[in-house]
Amino acid sequence: MGKIKASEAVVKLFENWGIDHIYGIPGDSIDTMVEALRKKESKIKFYQVRHEEVASLAAAAYAKLTGKIGVCLAIGGPGAIHLLNGMYDAKMDHVPMLVLVGHIPSRLTGTDYFQEVNTVELFKDVAVYNKEITSAESFPAVVNQAIRTAYQERGVAVLSIPDDIPLGVISENAPQMSTVFEKKIPGLIEDDLSDAVALINNASNPVILAGVGAKGAKKELRAFAERISAPVAVTLPGKGALPDEHPNFLGNIGKIGTKPAYEAMKSSDLLIMVGTDYPYIAYLPEGAKCIQIDIDPVHIGKRYSVTVGIVGDAAQALAYLTEHTTPVPERPFLNTCQEKMAVWWKWMNEDKANTTTPIAPQAVMKAIQSIAEDDAIFSADVGTATVWSTRYLHVTNQDFIISAWLGTMGCGLPGAMAAKQAFPNRQAIAICGDGAFSMVMQDFVTAVKYKWPILVVVLNNKELSFIKYEQQSAGQLNYGIGLQDIDYAKFAEACGGKGFRVEKYEDLQPAFEAAKESQVPVILDVAVNANAAPLPGKIVIDEAKGYARFASKSVIENHKLEKMPPMKDVVRRFL
């Protein structure tokens, strides 16, 4: 029987699982694993990033896009700590991730050695599987269990690996190599489905709220919505579950959502939640009956009082409901929603038609739309870029990803990098604010290094704009939000990519057309209007009071009235 190093056995196991790439940074306590990866570089590509946070965010984005496990590695101590942001992103957005973290040699554990961190304790909250490897013989078996658990629990599995253990020699044919695995999905209960059918048939104003769990059931969601003539709102990560152009589509819900979606929710007598654990219950109907479809039983009724819970696969549940519900060819409630949505689209088109300088961010979204391919992947960052992209980009067959639940700034660039790595023939577009992009900008050079021709659009307003309006809506004066300007186009060129600095509206479309034709990573640094306000789709009374307090404070303390959003837009969203 042949012998093999434990590290090489684990890399072979990765290959058997279909893992073909890993993001990370090498270093002393993980170098034994990196050496094993080097020997298999034709099978498993190691992508060296410039910051571990980018490695974990890219791994999370890869999992969101493909459903496959994202893998990253780092040294122990500081490297491990840097990974946390992407790990929490994966945890909170429920995608599988495997994290390999180096550790000091076993004989030194507990001696307060250089860079020693109790990584098992550190990762206790974020991980669904969290083990320190204790022997070479058990190493492959523990890795196997970690991958299985990450897939089944849709979460993060972490392995802390003392640097001496991967050097151990074990049997080449270890029985732990089996990768036979079938994810367990709860079976549907027909009584629950029948109860749901009765509720749907008796409802006058049903509204569907589709989350990220509905993205794997796009065809079924569309058929169901058309069968019962129900409007469909989407959560932020659910954008793309139903095409924006569909006549039943109401856009996003919540502060970044649309006014028609808000009003439909408040008029609904039946809420049908599909694949979502939406947290902002103030935006949901008051006192309506509710059907919730989710693969995780823990989510049923977690936020909203549920009348009927359906645990199982969304596609299967929706197919059943479509087949068994009474068709509704005409529903007055949907007609009203569609009329309101037509007005909303008219307002949005007016915004996108803005030709002024400084450039309106809405006009930038129009430019992105004009060069976006039918199967493009949009990786939106957190901040005002979230508002502009979700509200003004029309997603049809494209994919849309974001850090939805953690809401971490800096996710846009790693998401586009992962998209291009996973789907080399598809267009990958990151949409970032200057505040978010500058947090991870060093890794633009990683895209250059690996020849990933991504397009990064930086909405440059020289401030933390979303925070500015958060402060204002809370009645606070703006403080700590100004940013020193950076010429990101010159930065792109310095990295070996291509850069376009756009300061005038008339240069916007030509720059996007040129960027689309580039065969290298591109940054489009667009100077946008800092006074473009990401107003809520529906301004509620508390927000209106907050803006009033802000205006009053600015006069009293600063002796001037700060520039406020156009009154026309405020009135539209308030009334």
Secondary structure, 3 states (H helix, E strand, C coil): CCEEEHHHHHHHHHHHCCCCEEEECCCHHHHHHHHHHHHCCCCCEEEECCCHHHHHHHHHHHHHHHCCCEEEEECCCHHHHHCHHHHHHHHHCCCCEEEEEEECCHHHCCCCCCCCCCHHHHCCCCEEEEEECCCCCCHHHHHHHHHHHHHHHCCEEEEEEECCHHHCEEECCCHHHCCCCCCCCCCCCHHHHHHHHHHHHHCCCEEEEECHHHHHHHHHHHHHHHHHCCCEEECCCCCCCCCCCCCCEEEECCCCCCHHHHHHHHHCCEEEEECCCCCCHHHCCCCCEEEEEECCHHHCCCCCCCCEEEECCHHHHHHHHHHHCCCCCCCHHHHHHHHHHHHHHHHHHHHHCCCCCCECHHHHHHHHHHHCCCCCEEEECCCHHHHHHHHHCCCCCCEEECCCCCCCCCCHHHHHHHHHHHCCCCCEEEEEEHHHHHHHHHHHHHHHHCCCCCEEEEEECCECHHHHHHHHHCCCCCCCCECCCCCHHHHHHHHCCEEEEECCHHHHHHHHHHHHHCCCCEEEEEEECCCCCCCCCCCCHHHHHHHHHHHHHHHHHHCCCCCCCCHHHHHHHHC
